[in-house]
Amino acid sequence: MFFWSKESGVELAFSRPGKPTDNAFVKSLNGKFRTLLSCSTS
């Protein structure tokens, strides 16, 4: 992944473990995506 990001000009940004504020957007997105999938498969 490191080499691909360098070749593609993509900057990797990782959240810090144990820091929920770094991860709030991802958790929100995952929850909405999970809800969307469960509604579409029911």
Summary of the structure (lengths in Angstrom):
residues: 42
radius of gyration: 14.9
end to end distance: 35.4
largest distance: 41.5
contacts: 62
relative contact order: 0.10
helix: 69%
strand: 0%
